[in-house]
Amino acid sequence: MKKYNIYFILAVIFLFTGCKKYLEQVPDQRTKLNTPEKVSELLVTAYPRANLFLWSESMSDNVIDNSIAGAVNNINIGGYFWKDPEDISQDSPNYYWGACYTAIAAANQALDACNKATNPESYKAQKGEALVARAYAHFMLVTYYSKAYDPATAAVDPGIPYVTEPETVVLKNYERKTVAYVYEQIEKDLTEGLPLIVDNYAAPAYHFTKKAAHAFASRFYLNKREYDKVISEANETFPSNEFASNVRPWFAYANLDVSETRINYTAGTNPGNLLLGETVSRIANNYYNTRYSMPQVKLNNLTAPVGVNFSAFKKYSTSSTFYFVNKFYAHFVRTTINATTGTYYAMVPLLTTEEVLMNRAEANVMKGNYTAALADLNTLISVRVNGYVPATHDLTDAKIKNFYIATISDPQQAYLKAVLDFKAAEFVHEGMRWLDIKRLNIPVTHIDLDGTVRVLPANDPRRLCQLPPEVSLSGVELNPR
C-alpha cells in the first residue's frame, strides 16, 4: 500500500505540475509585445486602412452632373448632395471613422508596450512612429468631422474624441471636447514623436519616416495658420530644396499603358509618395465613371491653372463622356485561392512632395512673400509642362494679377487663388480640393443636368461629415443639422 501511495502522490504532483504549466500559457496564443520588433509589426496597422477620396471629390467643385449614363454609386451620390452618410461600406465616412479609430487603437497599444518596457530606450523609434501615427489619424478625423480650425472659435467648436489609452471595456464614454483641445493634443504627439523617428523601414513609403512626418507637420500648421512653422517644416522635408527631383514623375509615364501608369503612380518607389496608405477601397473602380464626375471641358480647365497647361498629365476618357487622369490601381484579393469573391484594395497617396511645396507656397503668400511663392509655383510648372521654357511658361506677378483681375483685386487673394488652383490641378481625384474648400470655407455650387442649382454656402453645417450614429452609445454627440 505504501508503494501504491507513493505512485499516487507522484502522479498527482506530475498532474498538477502539468496543469500549472498549461494554465500559464496564453489560451489564444496571442503575441506579447515584449520586443521592439513585435511593436513594429503592430505599427503596420496604426495607419487608417480606408480613404475618403471619392466622397471628398463628390462634395467638391471638381465634379458636375455629368451624365445619366454614369455608374450609380452611393458614395458619389451622397457626397454630391452633401447628405448624411447612410452607407457603412468602404469609401464611406462611417467606414473611415472606424478605420481611423482602429489605427489609433493600434498606436495606443504600441505606446503602452513602449512605456511599460524595462528598456524603453530600445523602443524610441517605435514610440516616435506611434505618436505621429496617432496624431495623423486624429488630425484627419477632426478635419472631416469638425469645423475647420479657426483661432476665434476653436475653443468652443466641438472636436472629436482624442483617445490616448488602450480600450479595456466594451463601451466606454468619450468626450468630443473642442477643436482647440484636439489640435493641442495633435501638436503634443507630433512634436514629441517626430524627433524619435528612425528611418530604418523596409518599406518606407508606408511609414512615417522623418520626411513624411515633416510633410504632415507642414499640413497641420497650414491648417493651424502658423505660417512660419509651415515654411520651416517644408524646408525640413527637403533641406536642400530638392522638390523638383522628388515629385511624382509624370514625364516618365509617357510610354506606359493604363495599368502600368496606375501602378507606378501609387508605387512605394515613386519619390513623390512620401506616405502611402494601403486602403480597403473601390476608388480605382469608381473614380472615373460615376454620374457626378468630370466631362472633358471641366478636366481641361481644371488642369490648366492660371492658364498653364499641365500637359505632362495622361488624360483618358470613357465613351467620350467621362474624363479622368489615370491614377489608381485596383488590387483584388480573393477570399480563397479559388474564390470569385474578395476585397478590393487601393494604394493611395496620403502625403506627397507636391503638397509640401504648395503648403510652403501658400504660407509665403499669407506672409506677403510673393517672390518666394512664385518660385514654388514655377518649380511645379517646371515638372508639369512638356517642353518647359522658363521665359514662356513661368508665372510672374503680372500674369497672376491679370488672370484674376476681373474677379479679384487684392494681390494676396489673387496669389492664394493661384496656389489653390495649382493644387486642384495637381491633386485631381485625390480629395485634396475638398480639404481646401473646408479649410478656407469656400462655397460650392453644383448644377444638375436639369438646371437645378445646389449651393453649399460658407459655414453650412453639412460641411461637417456626420459621425456614425452608433457613437452616441459612448456618449458622443452627433453634429447638428
Summary of the structure (lengths in Angstrom):
residues: 481
radius of gyration: 25.4
end to end distance: 84.4
largest distance: 111.1
contacts: 1548
relative contact order: 0.13
helix: 51%
strand: 10%
